[in-house]
Amino acid sequence: MAVIRDVVIDVLLGLAVLTVAAAALGVAVMPDACARLHYVTPAAIVAPVFVTLAIFVREGLDENTGATIVALFFMIVAAPFLSHATIRAMRVRDSGDWRQPRQDSQRTKAKEPR
């Protein structure tokens, strides 16, 4: 039974490594920072899920697993906010303001009679 558990742990950790490697490749080949940010997400969320599952298989249900699950929860909750803040910072760096400029089509739609 220990051999099967070791194989499952190795497979989960291997999937985590492959996820991070694929994400790194995506980051390396994308042309700009906005496109690269999409490839960071699997490395930041999917790979830690695989590692957490591997810890759960190895340790069972104990305090180490509980702490790992709490850390994973905070990583998953924080990821969208960090991505949003990163995109906003890039927009501020590039254009000086994070808000999108108004489009003329929005102004004309408001003036059109119904």
Accessible surface in RSA format (square Angstrom, percent):
REM  Atomic radii and reference values for relative SASA: ProtOr
REM  Chains: A
REM  Algorithm: Lee & Richards
REM  Probe-radius: 1.40
REM  Slices: 20
REM RES _ NUM      All-atoms   Total-Side   Main-Chain    Non-polar    All polar
REM                ABS   REL    ABS   REL    ABS   REL    ABS   REL    ABS   REL
RES MET A   1   189.81  98.3 147.29  97.5  42.52 101.2 135.32 115.0  54.49  72.2
RES ALA A   2    55.70  51.2  49.66  76.6   6.04  13.7  51.65  72.7   4.05  10.7
RES VAL A   3   111.49  73.4 110.57 100.1   0.92   2.2 111.45  96.8   0.03   0.1
RES ILE A   4   110.96  63.1 110.27  82.1   0.69   1.7 110.96  79.9   0.00   0.0
RES ARG A   5   108.97  45.8 105.16  53.6   3.80   9.1  23.42  32.0  85.55  51.8
RES ASP A   6    65.60  46.0  64.55  64.2   1.05   2.5  22.30  52.5  43.30  43.2
RES VAL A   7    82.30  54.2  81.49  73.8   0.81   1.9  82.30  71.5   0.00   0.0
RES VAL A   8    60.55  39.8  59.18  53.6   1.37   3.3  60.55  52.6   0.00   0.0
RES ILE A   9    15.22   8.7  15.22  11.3   0.00   0.0  15.22  11.0   0.00   0.0
RES ASP A  10    94.34  66.1  84.70  84.3   9.64  22.8  27.52  64.8  66.81  66.6
RES VAL A  11    83.56  55.0  75.95  68.8   7.61  18.3  82.43  71.6   1.13   3.1
RES LEU A  12    23.03  12.8  23.03  16.5   0.00   0.0  23.03  16.2   0.00   0.0
RES LEU A  13    71.94  40.1  71.35  51.0   0.59   1.5  71.55  50.2   0.39   1.0
RES GLY A  14    30.39  37.5   0.00   N/A  30.39  37.5  29.29  80.4   1.10   2.5
RES LEU A  15    71.83  40.0  70.58  50.5   1.24   3.1  70.58  49.6   1.24   3.3
RES ALA A  16     6.00   5.5   5.69   8.8   0.30   0.7   6.00   8.4   0.00   0.0
RES VAL A  17   101.38  66.7  97.88  88.6   3.50   8.4 100.71  87.5   0.68   1.8
RES LEU A  18   118.38  65.9 115.52  82.6   2.86   7.2 115.83  81.3   2.56   6.9
RES THR A  19    24.79  17.6  17.99  18.2   6.80  16.2  13.37  18.0  11.42  17.3
RES VAL A  20    69.41  45.7  69.11  62.6   0.31   0.7  69.11  60.0   0.31   0.8
RES ALA A  21    54.10  49.7  41.94  64.7  12.16  27.7  48.69  68.6   5.40  14.3
RES ALA A  22    64.01  58.9  52.16  80.5  11.86  27.0  57.29  80.7   6.72  17.8
RES ALA A  23     5.22   4.8   2.16   3.3   3.06   7.0   4.53   6.4   0.69   1.8
RES ALA A  24    58.61  53.9  47.02  72.6  11.59  26.4  53.91  75.9   4.70  12.5
RES LEU A  25   118.89  66.2 114.39  81.8   4.51  11.3 118.08  82.9   0.81   2.2
RES GLY A  26     6.37   7.9   0.00   N/A   6.37   7.9   5.92  16.2   0.45   1.0
RES VAL A  27    47.96  31.6  46.84  42.4   1.12   2.7  46.84  40.7   1.12   3.0
RES ALA A  28    79.37  73.0  42.47  65.5  36.90  83.9  52.84  74.4  26.54  70.3
RES VAL A  29    95.74  63.0  67.74  61.3  28.00  67.5  73.80  64.1  21.95  59.5
RES MET A  30    47.31  24.5  44.20  29.3   3.10   7.4  32.94  28.0  14.36  19.0
RES PRO A  31   112.81  82.2  79.90  72.8  32.91 119.6  90.01  74.3  22.80 141.7
RES ASP A  32    71.83  50.3  68.08  67.8   3.75   8.9  34.99  82.3  36.84  36.7
RES ALA A  33    38.17  35.1  30.34  46.8   7.83  17.8  31.04  43.7   7.13  18.9
RES CYS A  34    57.91  43.8  56.63  63.2   1.27   3.0  21.86  55.4  36.04  38.9
RES ALA A  35    25.98  23.9  21.16  32.7   4.82  11.0  24.90  35.1   1.08   2.9
RES ARG A  36    87.83  36.9  87.83  44.8   0.00   0.0  19.48  26.6  68.35  41.4
RES LEU A  37    30.39  16.9  28.15  20.1   2.24   5.6  29.70  20.9   0.68   1.8
RES HIS A  38   136.65  74.7 123.50  85.8  13.15  33.6  77.77  80.1  58.88  68.5
RES TYR A  39    84.67  39.5  84.46  48.1   0.22   0.6  47.20  35.5  37.48  46.2
RES VAL A  40    65.48  43.1  64.09  58.0   1.39   3.3  65.48  56.9   0.00   0.0
RES THR A  41    61.15  43.5  58.01  58.8   3.14   7.5  47.32  63.6  13.83  20.9
RES PRO A  42    44.62  32.5  44.03  40.1   0.59   2.2  44.62  36.8   0.00   0.0
RES ALA A  43    31.42  28.9  20.66  31.9  10.76  24.5  20.84  29.3  10.59  28.0
RES ALA A  44    37.89  34.8  30.22  46.6   7.67  17.5  36.79  51.8   1.10   2.9
RES ILE A  45    36.40  20.7  36.40  27.1   0.00   0.0  36.40  26.2   0.00   0.0
RES VAL A  46    62.30  41.0  61.14  55.3   1.17   2.8  62.30  54.1   0.00   0.0
RES ALA A  47     5.39   5.0   5.37   8.3   0.02   0.1   5.39   7.6   0.00   0.0
RES PRO A  48    22.69  16.5  18.18  16.6   4.51  16.4  22.19  18.3   0.50   3.1
RES VAL A  49    47.33  31.1  47.24  42.8   0.09   0.2  47.24  41.0   0.09   0.2
RES PHE A  50    43.54  21.8  43.54  27.0   0.00   0.0  43.54  26.4   0.00   0.0
RES VAL A  51    57.04  37.5  57.04  51.6   0.00   0.0  57.04  49.6   0.00   0.0
RES THR A  52    10.95   7.8  10.95  11.1   0.00   0.0   7.38   9.9   3.57   5.4
RES LEU A  53    80.95  45.1  80.93  57.9   0.02   0.1  80.93  56.8   0.02   0.1
RES ALA A  54     3.07   2.8   2.35   3.6   0.71   1.6   2.69   3.8   0.38   1.0
RES ILE A  55    53.86  30.6  51.70  38.5   2.16   5.2  53.86  38.8   0.00   0.0
RES PHE A  56    86.62  43.3  84.68  52.4   1.94   5.1  84.68  51.3   1.94   5.6
RES VAL A  57    47.63  31.3  34.08  30.9  13.56  32.7  39.80  34.6   7.84  21.3
RES ARG A  58   149.15  62.6 133.78  68.2  15.38  36.6  27.86  38.1 121.29  73.5
RES GLU A  59    79.81  45.8  56.98  43.1  22.83  54.4   9.81  19.0  70.00  57.2
RES GLY A  60    29.49  36.4   0.00   N/A  29.49  36.4  28.73  78.8   0.76   1.7
RES LEU A  61   150.45  83.8 116.37  83.3  34.07  85.7 116.37  81.7  34.07  91.7
RES ASP A  62    60.62  42.5  44.29  44.1  16.33  38.6  38.66  91.0  21.96  21.9
RES GLU A  63   150.21  86.2 131.34  99.4  18.87  44.9  55.30 107.0  94.92  77.5
RES ASN A  64    81.40  56.1  77.80  75.2   3.60   8.7  14.95  36.0  66.45  64.2
RES THR A  65     0.11   0.1   0.11   0.1   0.00   0.0   0.11   0.1   0.00   0.0
RES GLY A  66    29.80  36.8   0.00   N/A  29.80  36.8  29.47  80.9   0.34   0.8
RES ALA A  67    66.56  61.2  51.84  80.0  14.72  33.5  59.29  83.5   7.27  19.3
RES THR A  68    30.48  21.7  25.24  25.6   5.24  12.5  17.41  23.4  13.07  19.8
RES ILE A  69    80.73  45.9  80.35  59.9   0.38   0.9  80.35  57.9   0.38   1.0
RES VAL A  70    83.09  54.7  81.64  73.9   1.46   3.5  83.09  72.2   0.00   0.0
RES ALA A  71    53.55  49.2  46.05  71.1   7.50  17.1  52.72  74.2   0.84   2.2
RES LEU A  72    22.61  12.6  21.15  15.1   1.46   3.7  22.02  15.5   0.58   1.6
RES PHE A  73   115.95  58.0 112.13  69.5   3.82   9.9 115.67  70.1   0.29   0.8
RES PHE A  74   124.74  62.4 122.92  76.1   1.82   4.7 123.24  74.7   1.50   4.3
RES MET A  75    85.20  44.1  76.38  50.5   8.82  21.0  61.72  52.5  23.48  31.1
RES ILE A  76    69.27  39.4  65.90  49.1   3.37   8.1  65.90  47.5   3.37   9.1
RES VAL A  77    65.83  43.3  58.82  53.3   7.01  16.9  64.36  55.9   1.47   4.0
RES ALA A  78    37.18  34.2  34.84  53.8   2.34   5.3  37.18  52.4   0.00   0.0
RES ALA A  79    15.24  14.0  10.72  16.5   4.52  10.3  14.54  20.5   0.71   1.9
RES PRO A  80    83.48  60.8  70.59  64.3  12.89  46.9  78.89  65.1   4.58  28.5
RES PHE A  81   144.48  72.3 139.05  86.1   5.43  14.1 140.66  85.3   3.82  10.9
RES LEU A  82   116.81  65.1 116.05  83.0   0.76   1.9 116.35  81.7   0.45   1.2
RES SER A  83    36.95  31.2  35.56  47.5   1.39   3.2  21.83  46.5  15.12  21.2
RES HIS A  84   110.25  60.3 104.32  72.5   5.93  15.2  81.51  84.0  28.73  33.4
RES ALA A  85    56.31  51.8  48.43  74.7   7.88  17.9  51.79  72.9   4.52  12.0
RES THR A  86    58.13  41.3  52.85  53.6   5.28  12.6  35.73  48.0  22.40  33.9
RES ILE A  87    55.14  31.4  54.94  40.9   0.19   0.5  54.94  39.6   0.19   0.5
RES ARG A  88    89.20  37.5  86.83  44.3   2.37   5.6  28.01  38.3  61.19  37.1
RES ALA A  89    61.34  56.4  50.12  77.3  11.23  25.5  56.63  79.8   4.71  12.5
RES MET A  90    19.91  10.3  18.84  12.5   1.07   2.5  14.17  12.1   5.73   7.6
RES ARG A  91    69.73  29.3  67.79  34.6   1.94   4.6  29.91  40.9  39.82  24.1
RES VAL A  92    67.98  44.7  63.59  57.6   4.39  10.6  63.59  55.3   4.39  11.9
RES ARG A  93   168.89  70.9 136.17  69.4  32.73  77.9  78.20 106.9  90.69  55.0
RES ASP A  94   107.20  75.1  69.21  68.9  37.99  89.8  29.64  69.8  77.56  77.3
RES SER A  95    75.98  64.2  40.35  53.8  35.63  82.1  48.80 103.9  27.17  38.1
RES GLY A  96    61.60  76.0   0.00   N/A  61.60  76.0  31.05  85.2  30.54  68.4
RES ASP A  97    53.16  37.2  51.08  50.8   2.08   4.9  26.31  61.9  26.85  26.8
RES TRP A  98   108.19  43.4 102.85  49.8   5.34  12.5  84.52  45.1  23.68  38.4
RES ARG A  99   143.08  60.1 133.60  68.1   9.48  22.6  47.21  64.5  95.88  58.1
RES GLN A 100   133.15  74.5 112.24  82.0  20.91  49.8  37.05  78.9  96.10  72.9
RES PRO A 101    98.41  71.7  83.20  75.8  15.21  55.3  94.36  77.9   4.06  25.2
RES ARG A 102   179.52  75.4 155.81  79.4  23.71  56.5  36.88  50.4 142.64  86.4
RES GLN A 103    95.06  53.2  93.75  68.5   1.31   3.1  27.50  58.5  67.57  51.2
RES ASP A 104   100.54  70.4  95.60  95.1   4.94  11.7  33.08  77.8  67.46  67.3
RES SER A 105    61.41  51.9  54.57  72.8   6.84  15.8  42.21  89.9  19.20  26.9
RES GLN A 106   109.64  61.3 100.51  73.5   9.13  21.7  36.30  77.3  73.34  55.6
RES ARG A 107   120.43  50.6 114.27  58.2   6.16  14.7  48.42  66.2  72.01  43.6
RES THR A 108    73.69  52.4  72.19  73.2   1.51   3.6  63.10  84.8  10.59  16.0
RES LYS A 109   141.40  69.0 128.69  79.0  12.71  30.3  73.96  66.6  67.44  71.8
RES ALA A 110    88.57  81.4  48.84  75.4  39.74  90.4  59.93  84.4  28.64  75.9
RES LYS A 111   170.83  83.3 140.50  86.2  30.34  72.2  93.49  84.1  77.34  82.4
RES GLU A 112   105.28  60.4  94.35  71.4  10.93  26.0  30.91  59.8  74.37  60.7
RES PRO A 113   130.98  95.5 101.53  92.6  29.45 107.1 111.73  92.2  19.25 119.6
RES ARG A 114   274.11 115.1 195.84  99.8  78.27 186.3 106.17 145.1 167.93 101.8
END  Absolute sums over single chains surface
CHAIN  1 A     8670.1       7547.5       1122.7       5986.5       2683.6
END  Absolute sums over all chains
TOTAL          8670.1       7547.5       1122.7       5986.5       2683.6
